[in-house]
Amino acid sequence: MIILGEHNGLYKKIRKKVGKDKIFLNFTSGILHNSGKILLQRRADRGTWGLPGGAIELGESAAEALMREF
């Protein structure tokens, strides 16, 4: 099972509707590089560092989602 951090509420809502059927969740992530620096984000759930990214909303492209996450 995937736990989605801040999207955990969304995951639970989907599970109530589809039960244990398989679901396909789309995510995006990317590297923003500027003058030798890379943008990282600190995860609120674990405090670890990682690349910016997140779930793609319905009707949104991967590029649009990544721009929103940046």
C-alpha positions as CSV (number, residue, x, y, z in Angstrom):
1,M,0.0,0.0,0.0
2,I,1.2,3.5,-0.8
3,I,0.9,6.2,1.8
4,L,0.7,9.6,0.2
5,G,1.8,12.0,2.9
6,E,-0.3,15.1,2.5
7,H,-2.5,13.3,0.0
8,N,-3.3,10.6,2.5
9,G,-6.9,12.0,2.8
10,L,-7.3,11.7,-1.0
11,Y,-6.0,8.1,-0.9
12,K,-8.5,7.1,1.8
13,K,-11.3,8.8,-0.1
14,I,-10.4,6.8,-3.3
15,R,-10.1,3.6,-1.3
16,K,-13.7,4.0,0.1
17,K,-15.0,4.2,-3.5
18,V,-12.9,1.4,-5.1
19,G,-12.2,-0.9,-2.2
20,K,-9.2,-3.1,-2.8
21,D,-9.3,-2.8,-6.6
22,K,-6.1,-1.7,-8.1
23,I,-5.7,2.0,-8.7
24,F,-3.1,4.0,-10.8
25,L,-1.7,7.1,-9.2
26,N,0.4,9.5,-11.2
27,F,3.2,11.5,-9.7
28,T,5.9,13.8,-11.0
29,S,9.3,15.0,-9.8
30,G,12.1,17.0,-11.3
31,I,15.4,18.7,-10.8
32,L,15.6,22.5,-10.8
33,H,19.3,23.5,-11.4
34,N,20.5,27.1,-11.2
35,S,24.2,28.2,-11.1
36,G,25.4,25.0,-9.6
37,K,22.6,24.8,-7.0
38,I,19.8,22.2,-6.9
39,L,16.4,22.8,-5.3
40,L,15.4,20.3,-2.7
41,Q,12.4,20.1,-0.4
42,R,12.2,18.8,3.1
43,R,9.4,16.2,3.6
44,A,7.0,17.2,6.4
45,D,6.3,13.5,7.3
46,R,9.8,12.3,7.7
47,G,12.0,15.4,7.7
48,T,14.2,14.0,4.9
49,W,15.3,15.9,1.8
50,G,14.2,15.1,-1.7
51,L,13.4,16.4,-5.1
52,P,10.3,18.6,-5.5
53,G,7.3,16.7,-6.8
54,G,3.9,15.4,-6.1
55,A,0.6,14.0,-7.3
56,I,-0.7,15.0,-10.7
57,E,-4.3,16.4,-10.4
58,L,-7.0,15.3,-12.8
59,G,-6.8,17.2,-16.1
60,E,-3.3,18.4,-15.3
61,S,-0.2,17.5,-17.4
62,A,3.0,16.2,-15.7
63,A,4.7,19.4,-16.7
64,E,1.9,21.6,-15.2
65,A,2.0,19.5,-11.9
66,L,5.8,19.9,-11.7
67,M,5.6,23.7,-12.2
68,R,3.0,23.8,-9.4
69,E,5.2,21.8,-7.1
70,F,8.3,24.0,-7.9
